Amino acid sequence: MSARLLLVEDDPAIARTVAYAFEREGLAVTHSLLLGDARAQLRGSRFDLLVLDVGLPDGNGLDLLRELRQGAHPTLPVLMLSAHGEEIDRVLGLELGADDYLPKPFSPRELAARVKALLRRAAAPAAAAPPAFHDDAAGQRIFLHGQPLALTRREYRLLSTLLAGAGRIHARDALLSAAWGDDSESTDRTVDTHVKTLRAKLREADPGREYISTHRGMGYCLDV
């Protein structure tokens, strides 16, 4: 399926030339002369990229760019066109969230190449987020979002066991065996106390998450 572009340009001659260059590349083009029509098009249709002129008869294209980034289209790729080639204009457009900027006069072939590059970038799969936890077994340290947690030896063993079986429920006696071994004085209550402390430390490191869940009568689970 062809990528759909919205071209907002008030000069009919430039618009025809640009639309022809895009269509030769297999792109579907919708043309708007005015900001008002462009806003209506964006409300009623889905587009893969916006080519937006700065100077338009009914307003400034930068105002539309600002609206898009603050509203319903924060990630829509936008390439700005402008007869003003001054650095301040380019900087302002990029700071407002434009993905590329091309001053007039320009080569339609270069514009088409830039548009295709933006479309490829938008279609590329996002890089996988790094795991929240990292267990440095050699150093007996656990990192959360790249920051080391201040853990005691028992807390490290307990969290390391939960992390190794993340998503599974661990019975208290299994956690007791993993973290305390043959310490006959430790009980299920010891596990509960250390889990409470672990929760407090994890909450301090990442206030927006509760990583350890309790499953009544069964044990604890680390949710990552």
C-alpha positions in Angstrom: 0.0 0.0 0.0 1.4 3.4 -1.0 2.4 5.8 1.7 0.0 8.8 2.0 1.4 12.3 2.1 -0.3 15.6 2.8 1.3 18.5 1.0 0.5 21.9 2.3 1.8 24.5 -0.3 0.1 27.6 -1.5 2.0 27.9 -4.8 0.1 25.8 -7.4 3.1 25.5 -9.7 5.4 24.2 -6.9 2.6 21.9 -5.6 2.2 20.3 -9.1 5.9 19.8 -9.5 6.3 18.3 -6.0 3.2 16.1 -6.3 4.5 14.7 -9.7 7.9 13.9 -8.1 6.2 12.1 -5.2 3.8 10.2 -7.5 6.7 9.0 -9.6 8.0 7.4 -6.4 4.8 5.6 -5.8 3.5 7.9 -3.1 -0.1 9.0 -2.8 -0.4 12.8 -2.4 -3.2 15.0 -1.1 -2.7 18.7 -1.6 -4.0 21.6 0.5 -3.5 25.2 -0.4 -4.4 26.6 3.1 -3.9 25.7 6.7 -7.6 25.5 7.3 -8.0 22.8 4.7 -4.9 21.0 6.0 -6.4 20.9 9.5 -9.6 19.4 8.1 -7.7 16.8 6.1 -5.7 15.8 9.2 -8.9 15.4 11.2 -10.6 13.3 8.6 -7.9 11.1 7.1 -4.7 9.2 8.0 -1.4 10.4 6.6 2.1 8.9 6.9 3.9 12.2 6.4 3.3 15.9 6.2 5.2 18.3 3.8 4.4 21.7 5.2 5.2 25.2 3.9 5.9 27.8 6.5 4.4 30.9 4.8 0.7 30.4 3.9 -2.0 32.9 3.1 -4.1 32.0 6.2 -1.3 31.6 8.7 2.1 30.2 9.6 2.9 26.6 9.1 4.9 26.6 12.3 1.6 27.1 14.2 0.2 24.0 12.7 3.4 22.1 13.5 3.0 23.2 17.1 -0.6 22.1 17.2 0.3 18.6 15.9 3.1 18.0 18.3 0.9 19.1 21.3 -2.2 17.4 20.0 -3.3 14.3 18.1 -0.2 13.8 15.9 2.9 14.0 18.1 4.8 11.5 16.0 3.6 12.2 12.4 6.8 12.8 10.3 6.9 16.5 9.2 9.2 18.0 6.6 9.1 21.8 6.5 9.4 24.0 3.4 10.2 27.7 3.5 11.3 30.5 1.3 13.2 31.8 4.3 16.6 30.1 4.5 17.8 31.9 7.6 19.2 29.7 10.4 16.7 31.0 12.9 13.8 29.7 10.8 15.4 26.3 10.5 16.2 26.1 14.2 12.7 27.2 15.2 11.1 24.5 13.0 13.3 21.8 14.3 12.9 22.8 17.9 9.1 22.7 17.4 9.4 19.1 16.3 9.9 19.1 12.5 11.8 16.0 11.3 13.5 17.8 8.4 13.7 21.3 6.8 14.3 22.2 3.2 14.6 25.9 2.0 13.3 27.1 -1.3 14.2 26.8 -4.1 14.8 23.1 -3.9 15.2 20.1 -6.2 12.0 18.0 -6.3 14.2 14.9 -6.5 16.0 15.9 -3.3 12.7 16.5 -1.6 11.4 13.1 -2.7 14.6 11.5 -1.4 14.3 13.2 1.9 10.6 12.2 2.2 11.4 8.5 1.4 14.2 8.6 4.1 11.7 9.9 6.7 9.2 7.2 5.7 11.9 4.5 6.1 12.8 5.9 9.5 9.2 6.0 10.6 8.6 2.4 9.5 11.7 1.0 11.1 10.9 -1.1 14.2 11.7 0.7 17.5 14.7 -0.6 19.4 13.8 -2.9 22.1 13.8 -1.3 25.5 16.6 -2.6 27.8 15.5 -4.8 30.6 14.6 -3.0 33.8 16.8 -5.3 35.9 20.4 -6.5 35.5 21.9 -9.1 37.8 25.6 -8.8 38.2 26.2 -12.3 39.7 29.9 -11.9 39.9 29.7 -8.7 41.9 26.5 -9.8 43.7 24.8 -6.6 42.7 21.5 -5.9 41.0 20.8 -2.8 38.9 17.4 -1.2 38.3 17.3 1.1 35.2 21.1 1.2 35.3 21.3 2.2 38.9 22.7 -0.2 41.6 20.3 -1.1 44.4 21.7 -0.9 47.9 21.0 -4.5 49.0 22.2 -6.7 51.8 23.6 -10.1 51.1 20.2 -11.8 51.9 18.3 -9.2 49.9 20.5 -9.8 46.9 20.0 -13.6 47.0 16.2 -13.1 47.5 15.8 -10.6 44.6 18.2 -12.6 42.4 16.0 -15.7 42.9 12.9 -13.8 42.1 14.5 -12.3 39.0 15.8 -15.6 37.7 12.2 -16.8 37.8 10.5 -13.6 36.9 6.8 -14.0 36.2 6.6 -17.2 38.3 5.2 -17.6 41.8 7.9 -18.6 44.3 6.8 -20.4 47.5 8.2 -18.9 50.7 10.0 -22.1 51.6 11.7 -22.1 48.2 12.8 -18.5 48.7 13.9 -19.3 52.2 16.1 -22.2 50.9 17.6 -20.1 48.1 18.5 -17.1 50.3 19.2 -18.6 53.7 20.2 -22.1 52.9 20.4 -24.3 56.1 19.9 -21.4 58.5 17.5 -23.2 60.9 16.5 -20.0 62.7 15.0 -18.5 59.6 11.2 -18.8 59.0 8.6 -17.8 56.5 8.2 -14.6 58.5 11.9 -13.9 57.7 11.0 -14.0 54.0 8.0 -11.7 54.5 10.2 -9.1 56.3 12.9 -9.1 53.7 10.3 -8.8 50.9 8.8 -5.8 52.6 12.3 -4.2 52.7 12.9 -5.1 49.1 9.6 -3.5 48.0 10.6 -0.3 49.8 13.9 -0.1 48.1 12.4 -0.9 44.7 9.7 1.7 45.2 12.4 4.3 46.1 14.3 3.5 42.9 11.2 3.4 40.7 8.2 5.1 42.4 5.9 4.4 39.5 6.0 0.6 39.8 5.3 -2.2 42.2 7.5 -5.1 41.1 6.8 -7.7 43.7 3.3 -9.1 44.0 1.9 -11.3 46.8 -0.1 -14.4 46.0 -1.9 -15.3 49.1 -1.2 -18.8 50.3 1.3 -19.4 47.5 4.2 -16.9 47.7 5.7 -14.0 45.8 6.3 -13.1 42.1 8.5 -10.5 40.5 6.7 -8.8 37.7 9.0 -7.2 35.1 
